[in-house]
Amino acid sequence: MKRVILKKLCSVISKVRSWIGKLMEKKKKIFNKMINRETISYGIVGVGISALNVVLFQWLIIIGVNYKTANFWTLIIVKLLAYICNKKFVFCSKTANFLELLKEIGRFVVARGATMAIDYLGLIFMVEVLHIDKLISKCFITIGVIIINYFIGKKHVFKSVNNR
């Protein structure tokens, strides 16, 4: 009787070890997929552009520009810089010809125009409706927009010739 129980226990332990091994392999694959050159580059570029976004916004506020106007011009500047940095350093996007480049720019403008609207209107909502400080609101909105922009950029904007 003890041998039967011991055999079953060993069998269960073996299955659990196998299951844990498979789970660890899946975890490693997911981690390697999430943490790679592209996501690290996006993080570095994203932090830099986001810092510029917040600093430029705050500077314009300090010199007396209305926060809505400051936010609008800040967004225009950082979106242009974001296109260049994401194309060159993050997604390493290559286009076959000028028409492909124009299509890529068009996709970027549409995608970032949508997140720019989220950024712009979200800031107004947080400041005027929720009565949250402008700088805190700007920082909060910026974090959400960074995450959305990464997935939109990866899936819809920067489609390298090699990936088509």
Secondary structure, DSSP 8 states (H G I E B T S, - for coil): -HHHHHHHHHHHHHHHHHHHHHHHHHHHHHHHHHSSHHHHHHHHHHHHHHHHHHHHHHHHHHTT--HHHHHHHHHHHHHHHHHHHIIIIIS----SSHHHHHHHHHHHHHHHHHHHHHHHHHHHIIIIIS---HHHHHHHHHHHHHHHHHHHIIIII---GGG-
